[in-house]
Amino acid sequence: MSNFKSEIGSLIRQARTEQGLTQKELGEKIGVGEPTVNKYESGKQNLTVETLKRVADALDMQIKITFHK
């Protein structure tokens, strides 16, 4: 499970840096502090679906979830 959190965190970090945002700026957009954004990006904290949606909206991105068997 931690690998999944790390993968999500890496995607958030990549999108944030591509848009030239700091962790503090992203945090302000989604209503959390810079340390929390750092935890999301490093895979140290779970994101709820609602939080993931706020992050995606702040980064002007869409969430696409697929299940494979």
PDB file of N, CA, C and O in Angstrom, chain B, residues numbered from 101:
ATOM      1  N   MET B 101       0.816  -1.191   0.000  1.00  0.00           N
ATOM      2  CA  MET B 101       0.000   0.000   0.000  1.00  0.00           C
ATOM      3  C   MET B 101       0.862   1.259   0.000  1.00  0.00           C
ATOM      4  O   MET B 101       0.513   2.236  -0.662  1.00  0.00           O
ATOM      5  N   SER B 102       1.973   1.259   0.721  1.00  0.00           N
ATOM      6  CA  SER B 102       2.818   2.452   0.766  1.00  0.00           C
ATOM      7  C   SER B 102       3.387   2.773  -0.608  1.00  0.00           C
ATOM      8  O   SER B 102       3.626   3.940  -0.915  1.00  0.00           O
ATOM      9  N   ASN B 103       3.609   1.758  -1.442  1.00  0.00           N
ATOM     10  CA  ASN B 103       4.081   2.003  -2.799  1.00  0.00           C
ATOM     11  C   ASN B 103       3.036   2.792  -3.577  1.00  0.00           C
ATOM     12  O   ASN B 103       3.380   3.694  -4.341  1.00  0.00           O
ATOM     13  N   PHE B 104       1.771   2.460  -3.389  1.00  0.00           N
ATOM     14  CA  PHE B 104       0.681   3.172  -4.047  1.00  0.00           C
ATOM     15  C   PHE B 104       0.666   4.630  -3.600  1.00  0.00           C
ATOM     16  O   PHE B 104       0.531   5.532  -4.427  1.00  0.00           O
ATOM     17  N   LYS B 105       0.807   4.867  -2.282  1.00  0.00           N
ATOM     18  CA  LYS B 105       0.835   6.237  -1.768  1.00  0.00           C
ATOM     19  C   LYS B 105       2.017   7.000  -2.343  1.00  0.00           C
ATOM     20  O   LYS B 105       1.899   8.184  -2.661  1.00  0.00           O
ATOM     21  N   SER B 106       3.153   6.333  -2.479  1.00  0.00           N
ATOM     22  CA  SER B 106       4.336   6.978  -3.056  1.00  0.00           C
ATOM     23  C   SER B 106       4.123   7.335  -4.516  1.00  0.00           C
ATOM     24  O   SER B 106       4.550   8.396  -4.970  1.00  0.00           O
ATOM     25  N   GLU B 107       3.463   6.449  -5.251  1.00  0.00           N
ATOM     26  CA  GLU B 107       3.186   6.723  -6.665  1.00  0.00           C
ATOM     27  C   GLU B 107       2.265   7.926  -6.815  1.00  0.00           C
ATOM     28  O   GLU B 107       2.505   8.795  -7.653  1.00  0.00           O
ATOM     29  N   ILE B 108       1.213   7.979  -6.006  1.00  0.00           N
ATOM     30  CA  ILE B 108       0.294   9.121  -6.041  1.00  0.00           C
ATOM     31  C   ILE B 108       1.052  10.391  -5.666  1.00  0.00           C
ATOM     32  O   ILE B 108       0.901  11.427  -6.315  1.00  0.00           O
ATOM     33  N   GLY B 109       1.856  10.306  -4.629  1.00  0.00           N
ATOM     34  CA  GLY B 109       2.644  11.462  -4.195  1.00  0.00           C
ATOM     35  C   GLY B 109       3.577  11.967  -5.274  1.00  0.00           C
ATOM     36  O   GLY B 109       3.717  13.176  -5.463  1.00  0.00           O
ATOM     37  N   SER B 110       4.214  11.056  -5.980  1.00  0.00           N
ATOM     38  CA  SER B 110       5.112  11.446  -7.077  1.00  0.00           C
ATOM     39  C   SER B 110       4.353  12.152  -8.191  1.00  0.00           C
ATOM     40  O   SER B 110       4.851  13.116  -8.774  1.00  0.00           O
ATOM     41  N   LEU B 111       3.151  11.673  -8.487  1.00  0.00           N
ATOM     42  CA  LEU B 111       2.330  12.320  -9.515  1.00  0.00           C
ATOM     43  C   LEU B 111       1.932  13.730  -9.094  1.00  0.00           C
ATOM     44  O   LEU B 111       1.935  14.654  -9.907  1.00  0.00           O
ATOM     45  N   ILE B 112       1.592  13.887  -7.825  1.00  0.00           N
ATOM     46  CA  ILE B 112       1.237  15.217  -7.319  1.00  0.00           C
ATOM     47  C   ILE B 112       2.443  16.147  -7.405  1.00  0.00           C
ATOM     48  O   ILE B 112       2.327  17.277  -7.878  1.00  0.00           O
ATOM     49  N   ARG B 113       3.603  15.670  -6.948  1.00  0.00           N
ATOM     50  CA  ARG B 113       4.817  16.490  -6.986  1.00  0.00           C
ATOM     51  C   ARG B 113       5.153  16.903  -8.415  1.00  0.00           C
ATOM     52  O   ARG B 113       5.473  18.063  -8.674  1.00  0.00           O
ATOM     53  N   GLN B 114       5.078  15.960  -9.330  1.00  0.00           N
ATOM     54  CA  GLN B 114       5.395  16.252 -10.728  1.00  0.00           C
ATOM     55  C   GLN B 114       4.461  17.320 -11.287  1.00  0.00           C
ATOM     56  O   GLN B 114       4.915  18.274 -11.919  1.00  0.00           O
ATOM     57  N   ALA B 115       3.168  17.163 -11.058  1.00  0.00           N
ATOM     58  CA  ALA B 115       2.197  18.137 -11.570  1.00  0.00           C
ATOM     59  C   ALA B 115       2.411  19.506 -10.928  1.00  0.00           C
ATOM     60  O   ALA B 115       2.335  20.531 -11.604  1.00  0.00           O
ATOM     61  N   ARG B 116       2.675  19.519  -9.635  1.00  0.00           N
ATOM     62  CA  ARG B 116       2.891  20.781  -8.924  1.00  0.00           C
ATOM     63  C   ARG B 116       4.113  21.515  -9.449  1.00  0.00           C
ATOM     64  O   ARG B 116       4.056  22.717  -9.710  1.00  0.00           O
ATOM     65  N   THR B 117       5.216  20.797  -9.606  1.00  0.00           N
ATOM     66  CA  THR B 117       6.445  21.450 -10.064  1.00  0.00           C
ATOM     67  C   THR B 117       6.340  21.885 -11.517  1.00  0.00           C
ATOM     68  O   THR B 117       6.894  22.916 -11.896  1.00  0.00           O
ATOM     69  N   GLU B 118       5.634  21.109 -12.336  1.00  0.00           N
ATOM     70  CA  GLU B 118       5.436  21.506 -13.730  1.00  0.00           C
ATOM     71  C   GLU B 118       4.658  22.811 -13.830  1.00  0.00           C
ATOM     72  O   GLU B 118       4.821  23.570 -14.786  1.00  0.00           O
ATOM     73  N   GLN B 119       3.813  23.066 -12.840  1.00  0.00           N
ATOM     74  CA  GLN B 119       3.027  24.300 -12.839  1.00  0.00           C
ATOM     75  C   GLN B 119       3.719  25.430 -12.084  1.00  0.00           C
ATOM     76  O   GLN B 119       3.180  26.530 -11.958  1.00  0.00           O
ATOM     77  N   GLY B 120       4.913  25.146 -11.585  1.00  0.00           N
ATOM     78  CA  GLY B 120       5.688  26.178 -10.904  1.00  0.00           C
ATOM     79  C   GLY B 120       5.158  26.566  -9.535  1.00  0.00           C
ATOM     80  O   GLY B 120       5.401  27.676  -9.062  1.00  0.00           O
ATOM     81  N   LEU B 121       4.432  25.652  -8.896  1.00  0.00           N
ATOM     82  CA  LEU B 121       3.886  25.929  -7.571  1.00  0.00           C
ATOM     83  C   LEU B 121       4.802  25.369  -6.491  1.00  0.00           C
ATOM     84  O   LEU B 121       5.431  24.327  -6.673  1.00  0.00           O
ATOM     85  N   THR B 122       4.866  26.070  -5.372  1.00  0.00           N
ATOM     86  CA  THR B 122       5.560  25.532  -4.204  1.00  0.00           C
ATOM     87  C   THR B 122       4.572  24.667  -3.424  1.00  0.00           C
ATOM     88  O   THR B 122       3.367  24.698  -3.674  1.00  0.00           O
ATOM     89  N   GLN B 123       5.096  23.903  -2.484  1.00  0.00           N
ATOM     90  CA  GLN B 123       4.216  23.112  -1.625  1.00  0.00           C
ATOM     91  C   GLN B 123       3.301  24.031  -0.825  1.00  0.00           C
ATOM     92  O   GLN B 123       2.135  23.709  -0.597  1.00  0.00           O
ATOM     93  N   LYS B 124       3.825  25.166  -0.402  1.00  0.00           N
ATOM     94  CA  LYS B 124       3.019  26.128   0.351  1.00  0.00           C
ATOM     95  C   LYS B 124       1.867  26.649  -0.501  1.00  0.00           C
ATOM     96  O   LYS B 124       0.735  26.740  -0.027  1.00  0.00           O
ATOM     97  N   GLU B 125       2.151  26.989  -1.748  1.00  0.00           N
ATOM     98  CA  GLU B 125       1.107  27.510  -2.637  1.00  0.00           C
ATOM     99  C   GLU B 125       0.025  26.465  -2.902  1.00  0.00           C
ATOM    100  O   GLU B 125      -1.164  26.783  -2.889  1.00  0.00           O
ATOM    101  N   LEU B 126       0.436  25.223  -3.142  1.00  0.00           N
ATOM    102  CA  LEU B 126      -0.557  24.165  -3.345  1.00  0.00           C
ATOM    103  C   LEU B 126      -1.378  23.971  -2.078  1.00  0.00           C
ATOM    104  O   LEU B 126      -2.598  23.818  -2.139  1.00  0.00           O
ATOM    105  N   GLY B 127      -0.713  23.978  -0.943  1.00  0.00           N
ATOM    106  CA  GLY B 127      -1.420  23.840   0.326  1.00  0.00           C
ATOM    107  C   GLY B 127      -2.474  24.914   0.524  1.00  0.00           C
ATOM    108  O   GLY B 127      -3.577  24.632   0.992  1.00  0.00           O
ATOM    109  N   GLU B 128      -2.132  26.145   0.167  1.00  0.00           N
ATOM    110  CA  GLU B 128      -3.094  27.243   0.289  1.00  0.00           C
ATOM    111  C   GLU B 128      -4.305  27.007  -0.610  1.00  0.00           C
ATOM    112  O   GLU B 128      -5.434  27.328  -0.238  1.00  0.00           O
ATOM    113  N   LYS B 129      -4.066  26.447  -1.786  1.00  0.00           N
ATOM    114  CA  LYS B 129      -5.167  26.193  -2.723  1.00  0.00           C
ATOM    115  C   LYS B 129      -6.105  25.091  -2.233  1.00  0.00           C
ATOM    116  O   LYS B 129      -7.296  25.109  -2.540  1.00  0.00           O
ATOM    117  N   ILE B 130      -5.573  24.134  -1.474  1.00  0.00           N
ATOM    118  CA  ILE B 130      -6.403  23.001  -1.040  1.00  0.00           C
ATOM    119  C   ILE B 130      -6.755  23.052   0.446  1.00  0.00           C
ATOM    120  O   ILE B 130      -7.438  22.165   0.956  1.00  0.00           O
ATOM    121  N   GLY B 131      -6.289  24.087   1.133  1.00  0.00           N
ATOM    122  CA  GLY B 131      -6.669  24.278   2.525  1.00  0.00           C
ATOM    123  C   GLY B 131      -5.899  23.465   3.540  1.00  0.00           C
ATOM    124  O   GLY B 131      -6.432  23.116   4.594  1.00  0.00           O
ATOM    125  N   VAL B 132      -4.632  23.156   3.228  1.00  0.00           N
ATOM    126  CA  VAL B 132      -3.767  22.455   4.187  1.00  0.00           C
ATOM    127  C   VAL B 132      -2.425  23.176   4.248  1.00  0.00           C
ATOM    128  O   VAL B 132      -2.129  24.019   3.401  1.00  0.00           O
ATOM    129  N   GLY B 133      -1.622  22.846   5.239  1.00  0.00           N
ATOM    130  CA  GLY B 133      -0.318  23.458   5.379  1.00  0.00           C
ATOM    131  C   GLY B 133       0.737  22.787   4.511  1.00  0.00           C
ATOM    132  O   GLY B 133       0.545  21.682   4.004  1.00  0.00           O
ATOM    133  N   GLU B 134       1.848  23.482   4.355  1.00  0.00           N
ATOM    134  CA  GLU B 134       2.973  22.956   3.578  1.00  0.00           C
ATOM    135  C   GLU B 134       3.445  21.594   4.081  1.00  0.00           C
ATOM    136  O   GLU B 134       3.733  20.718   3.265  1.00  0.00           O
ATOM    137  N   PRO B 135       3.535  21.379   5.414  1.00  0.00           N
ATOM    138  CA  PRO B 135       3.972  20.057   5.887  1.00  0.00           C
ATOM    139  C   PRO B 135       3.051  18.921   5.437  1.00  0.00           C
ATOM    140  O   PRO B 135       3.510  17.808   5.183  1.00  0.00           O
ATOM    141  N   THR B 136       1.759  19.206   5.339  1.00  0.00           N
ATOM    142  CA  THR B 136       0.810  18.180   4.906  1.00  0.00           C
ATOM    143  C   THR B 136       1.018  17.851   3.437  1.00  0.00           C
ATOM    144  O   THR B 136       0.984  16.681   3.054  1.00  0.00           O
ATOM    145  N   VAL B 137       1.233  18.871   2.609  1.00  0.00           N
ATOM    146  CA  VAL B 137       1.515  18.629   1.188  1.00  0.00           C
ATOM    147  C   VAL B 137       2.776  17.786   1.065  1.00  0.00           C
ATOM    148  O   VAL B 137       2.839  16.874   0.240  1.00  0.00           O
ATOM    149  N   ASN B 138       3.776  18.087   1.879  1.00  0.00           N
ATOM    150  CA  ASN B 138       5.013  17.309   1.858  1.00  0.00           C
ATOM    151  C   ASN B 138       4.735  15.850   2.201  1.00  0.00           C
ATOM    152  O   ASN B 138       5.308  14.954   1.581  1.00  0.00           O
ATOM    153  N   LYS B 139       3.879  15.598   3.164  1.00  0.00           N
ATOM    154  CA  LYS B 139       3.530  14.223   3.538  1.00  0.00           C
ATOM    155  C   LYS B 139       2.790  13.518   2.410  1.00  0.00           C
ATOM    156  O   LYS B 139       3.029  12.339   2.150  1.00  0.00           O
ATOM    157  N   TYR B 140       1.887  14.238   1.734  1.00  0.00           N
ATOM    158  CA  TYR B 140       1.192  13.645   0.588  1.00  0.00           C
ATOM    159  C   TYR B 140       2.201  13.243  -0.478  1.00  0.00           C
ATOM    160  O   TYR B 140       2.170  12.123  -0.988  1.00  0.00           O
ATOM    161  N   GLU B 141       3.099  14.172  -0.808  1.00  0.00           N
ATOM    162  CA  GLU B 141       4.050  13.933  -1.893  1.00  0.00           C
ATOM    163  C   GLU B 141       5.068  12.848  -1.565  1.00  0.00           C
ATOM    164  O   GLU B 141       5.562  12.166  -2.463  1.00  0.00           O
ATOM    165  N   SER B 142       5.379  12.688  -0.304  1.00  0.00           N
ATOM    166  CA  SER B 142       6.355  11.665   0.084  1.00  0.00           C
ATOM    167  C   SER B 142       5.697  10.325   0.399  1.00  0.00           C
ATOM    168  O   SER B 142       6.380   9.366   0.757  1.00  0.00           O
ATOM    169  N   GLY B 143       4.374  10.257   0.269  1.00  0.00           N
ATOM    170  CA  GLY B 143       3.666   9.003   0.516  1.00  0.00           C
ATOM    171  C   GLY B 143       3.542   8.644   1.975  1.00  0.00           C
ATOM    172  O   GLY B 143       3.325   7.481   2.315  1.00  0.00           O
ATOM    173  N   LYS B 144       3.678   9.640   2.852  1.00  0.00           N
ATOM    174  CA  LYS B 144       3.618   9.378   4.288  1.00  0.00           C
ATOM    175  C   LYS B 144       2.238   9.605   4.887  1.00  0.00           C
ATOM    176  O   LYS B 144       2.019   9.330   6.067  1.00  0.00           O
ATOM    177  N   GLN B 145       1.306  10.105   4.079  1.00  0.00           N
ATOM    178  CA  GLN B 145      -0.041  10.344   4.589  1.00  0.00           C
ATOM    179  C   GLN B 145      -1.063   9.951   3.537  1.00  0.00           C
ATOM    180  O   GLN B 145      -0.910  10.252   2.353  1.00  0.00           O
ATOM    181  N   ASN B 146      -2.106   9.274   3.993  1.00  0.00           N
ATOM    182  CA  ASN B 146      -3.197   8.903   3.092  1.00  0.00           C
ATOM    183  C   ASN B 146      -3.970  10.133   2.664  1.00  0.00           C
ATOM    184  O   ASN B 146      -4.120  11.088   3.426  1.00  0.00           O
ATOM    185  N   LEU B 147      -4.457  10.096   1.438  1.00  0.00           N
ATOM    186  CA  LEU B 147      -5.350  11.135   0.948  1.00  0.00           C
ATOM    187  C   LEU B 147      -6.741  10.539   0.829  1.00  0.00           C
ATOM    188  O   LEU B 147      -6.906   9.434   0.311  1.00  0.00           O
ATOM    189  N   THR B 148      -7.735  11.264   1.307  1.00  0.00           N
ATOM    190  CA  THR B 148      -9.105  10.826   1.070  1.00  0.00           C
ATOM    191  C   THR B 148      -9.432  11.115  -0.393  1.00  0.00           C
ATOM    192  O   THR B 148      -8.720  11.862  -1.063  1.00  0.00           O
ATOM    193  N   VAL B 149     -10.496  10.526  -0.868  1.00  0.00           N
ATOM    194  CA  VAL B 149     -10.929  10.792  -2.241  1.00  0.00           C
ATOM    195  C   VAL B 149     -11.255  12.277  -2.389  1.00  0.00           C
ATOM    196  O   VAL B 149     -10.959  12.881  -3.420  1.00  0.00           O
ATOM    197  N   GLU B 150     -11.861  12.859  -1.365  1.00  0.00           N
ATOM    198  CA  GLU B 150     -12.203  14.275  -1.405  1.00  0.00           C
ATOM    199  C   GLU B 150     -10.949  15.146  -1.498  1.00  0.00           C
ATOM    200  O   GLU B 150     -10.917  16.115  -2.256  1.00  0.00           O
ATOM    201  N   THR B 151      -9.925  14.800  -0.733  1.00  0.00           N
ATOM    202  CA  THR B 151      -8.675  15.556  -0.781  1.00  0.00           C
ATOM    203  C   THR B 151      -8.004  15.398  -2.132  1.00  0.00           C
ATOM    204  O   THR B 151      -7.492  16.367  -2.693  1.00  0.00           O
ATOM    205  N   LEU B 152      -8.004  14.195  -2.651  1.00  0.00           N
ATOM    206  CA  LEU B 152      -7.414  13.962  -3.967  1.00  0.00           C
ATOM    207  C   LEU B 152      -8.129  14.801  -5.025  1.00  0.00           C
ATOM    208  O   LEU B 152      -7.492  15.324  -5.939  1.00  0.00           O
ATOM    209  N   LYS B 153      -9.446  14.929  -4.904  1.00  0.00           N
ATOM    210  CA  LYS B 153     -10.221  15.757  -5.833  1.00  0.00           C
ATOM    211  C   LYS B 153      -9.834  17.226  -5.697  1.00  0.00           C
ATOM    212  O   LYS B 153      -9.700  17.921  -6.704  1.00  0.00           O
ATOM    213  N   ARG B 154      -9.651  17.710  -4.467  1.00  0.00           N
ATOM    214  CA  ARG B 154      -9.224  19.104  -4.263  1.00  0.00           C
ATOM    215  C   ARG B 154      -7.849  19.341  -4.874  1.00  0.00           C
ATOM    216  O   ARG B 154      -7.613  20.380  -5.489  1.00  0.00           O
ATOM    217  N   VAL B 155      -6.944  18.383  -4.707  1.00  0.00           N
ATOM    218  CA  VAL B 155      -5.606  18.499  -5.296  1.00  0.00           C
ATOM    219  C   VAL B 155      -5.712  18.556  -6.816  1.00  0.00           C
ATOM    220  O   VAL B 155      -5.102  19.414  -7.453  1.00  0.00           O
ATOM    221  N   ALA B 156      -6.477  17.652  -7.387  1.00  0.00           N
ATOM    222  CA  ALA B 156      -6.641  17.623  -8.844  1.00  0.00           C
ATOM    223  C   ALA B 156      -7.229  18.932  -9.354  1.00  0.00           C
ATOM    224  O   ALA B 156      -6.764  19.476 -10.355  1.00  0.00           O
ATOM    225  N   ASP B 157      -8.245  19.437  -8.672  1.00  0.00           N
ATOM    226  CA  ASP B 157      -8.849  20.709  -9.078  1.00  0.00           C
ATOM    227  C   ASP B 157      -7.841  21.851  -8.989  1.00  0.00           C
ATOM    228  O   ASP B 157      -7.765  22.689  -9.888  1.00  0.00           O
ATOM    229  N   ALA B 158      -7.066  21.883  -7.902  1.00  0.00           N
ATOM    230  CA  ALA B 158      -6.075  22.945  -7.715  1.00  0.00           C
ATOM    231  C   ALA B 158      -5.002  22.908  -8.794  1.00  0.00           C
ATOM    232  O   ALA B 158      -4.448  23.943  -9.164  1.00  0.00           O
ATOM    233  N   LEU B 159      -4.709  21.706  -9.298  1.00  0.00           N
ATOM    234  CA  LEU B 159      -3.691  21.549 -10.334  1.00  0.00           C
ATOM    235  C   LEU B 159      -4.303  21.521 -11.730  1.00  0.00           C
ATOM    236  O   LEU B 159      -3.613  21.255 -12.714  1.00  0.00           O
ATOM    237  N   ASP B 160      -5.609  21.799 -11.807  1.00  0.00           N
ATOM    238  CA  ASP B 160      -6.343  21.812 -13.077  1.00  0.00           C
ATOM    239  C   ASP B 160      -6.171  20.489 -13.821  1.00  0.00           C
ATOM    240  O   ASP B 160      -5.874  20.453 -15.015  1.00  0.00           O
ATOM    241  N   MET B 161      -6.371  19.398 -13.066  1.00  0.00           N
ATOM    242  CA  MET B 161      -6.229  18.060 -13.622  1.00  0.00           C
ATOM    243  C   MET B 161      -7.490  17.256 -13.333  1.00  0.00           C
ATOM    244  O   MET B 161      -8.320  17.647 -12.513  1.00  0.00           O
ATOM    245  N   GLN B 162      -7.616  16.134 -14.017  1.00  0.00           N
ATOM    246  CA  GLN B 162      -8.721  15.217 -13.785  1.00  0.00           C
ATOM    247  C   GLN B 162      -8.189  13.944 -13.143  1.00  0.00           C
ATOM    248  O   GLN B 162      -7.028  13.573 -13.322  1.00  0.00           O
ATOM    249  N   ILE B 163      -9.057  13.288 -12.396  1.00  0.00           N
ATOM    250  CA  ILE B 163      -8.718  11.993 -11.805  1.00  0.00           C
ATOM    251  C   ILE B 163      -9.335  10.912 -12.676  1.00  0.00           C
ATOM    252  O   ILE B 163     -10.511  10.981 -13.035  1.00  0.00           O
ATOM    253  N   LYS B 164      -8.537   9.923 -13.006  1.00  0.00           N
ATOM    254  CA  LYS B 164      -9.038   8.780 -13.764  1.00  0.00           C
ATOM    255  C   LYS B 164      -8.629   7.526 -12.999  1.00  0.00           C
ATOM    256  O   LYS B 164      -7.445   7.275 -12.774  1.00  0.00           O
ATOM    257  N   ILE B 165      -9.619   6.755 -12.609  1.00  0.00           N
ATOM    258  CA  ILE B 165      -9.360   5.534 -11.844  1.00  0.00           C
ATOM    259  C   ILE B 165      -9.778   4.342 -12.685  1.00  0.00           C
ATOM    260  O   ILE B 165     -10.890   4.298 -13.211  1.00  0.00           O
ATOM    261  N   THR B 166      -8.888   3.388 -12.806  1.00  0.00           N
ATOM    262  CA  THR B 166      -9.217   2.159 -13.519  1.00  0.00           C
ATOM    263  C   THR B 166      -8.847   0.970 -12.648  1.00  0.00           C
ATOM    264  O   THR B 166      -7.883   1.013 -11.884  1.00  0.00           O
ATOM    265  N   PHE B 167      -9.620  -0.074 -12.775  1.00  0.00           N
ATOM    266  CA  PHE B 167      -9.344  -1.323 -12.083  1.00  0.00           C
ATOM    267  C   PHE B 167      -9.038  -2.368 -13.142  1.00  0.00           C
ATOM    268  O   PHE B 167      -9.761  -2.490 -14.131  1.00  0.00           O
ATOM    269  N   HIS B 168      -7.977  -3.116 -12.936  1.00  0.00           N
ATOM    270  CA  HIS B 168      -7.580  -4.143 -13.898  1.00  0.00           C
ATOM    271  C   HIS B 168      -7.569  -5.497 -13.209  1.00  0.00           C
ATOM    272  O   HIS B 168      -7.282  -5.611 -12.017  1.00  0.00           O
ATOM    273  N   LYS B 169      -7.883  -6.492 -13.973  1.00  0.00           N
ATOM    274  CA  LYS B 169      -7.833  -7.847 -13.433  1.00  0.00           C
ATOM    275  C   LYS B 169      -6.854  -8.666 -14.223  1.00  0.00           C
ATOM    276  O   LYS B 169      -6.659  -9.846 -13.931  1.00  0.00           O
TER     277      LYS B 169
END
